[in-house]
Amino acid sequence: MRYNFTDIFTINAGIVGPKVPIHINGITMNPGVSFGGGVSFGGVDLQQYLGKDIDADLTNGVYVIKGFY
């Protein structure tokens, strides 16, 4: 399913954090974790995708991110 980046992540002064549990490339992250630019999460620098849409499946309350539009 297609989601807007801000449906799943918060952005505050360039710091990104998940609003909901997410899973990317074998790594799960819960709300309360945040990171700035240049930080790779599951091999993905999420800062590169600010403002993009996300392709994800909701499985057992976790958004499994498959890609970006």
N, C-alpha and C positions, 0 to 999 in steps of 0.2 A: 504494500500500500504506500501511497505517496504522502509524505508529511512535510510541512514547512520546518526549516531548521529550528525556529523559535517555538514550535510545538513540543520539541523534545529537549532543547537546550536553553539555558539562560545565558545571556551575554551581559556582562557588567564591566565597563571600562576595559574591554579587550580580554577579560577573563571569561572562559566558557565552563559551564558545568551542566550535567544532566538534570532535568526536572523529574525524570522517571528512570527506573533501572534500564540500562542499555547493554547490549552485547555486540562487540565488533571484533571480528577475526579471533575468536576464542577467548577474549577478555571481557569480563563483565564489570560495569561501573554503576554505582548507586548514587542517588542524589546526595549532595554534601561534598562531593569531590569537585575540585576546580583546577584549571590549568590555563596557562597563557600560551602565546604563540611559540612555535618551535618544539612543542611537546608532542611526541607521538604516542597515540593510544591505539594499541592493536595494530601498529604500523601505519596509522592514519593521523595526520596533523589536521585536526578538525578546524583550526583557524582558516585553512584554505577553503573551507566550504561555507563560511558565514554567508547567509543570505540565499543559499541554495536549498533545493528540496532534497529530502532524504527518502530512499527506498528502504522500507523496513517492514518486518512482520511482527505482530504482537503475539508472543508465545508465553503463556503462563505468567503474564504481567510484565514481561521483559521485552523491550523493543530490540529485535535482532536486526541490526543495520546491515543491509546488503550492498548499498551503493548510494551514489549522489547524482542528482540531475544537474 
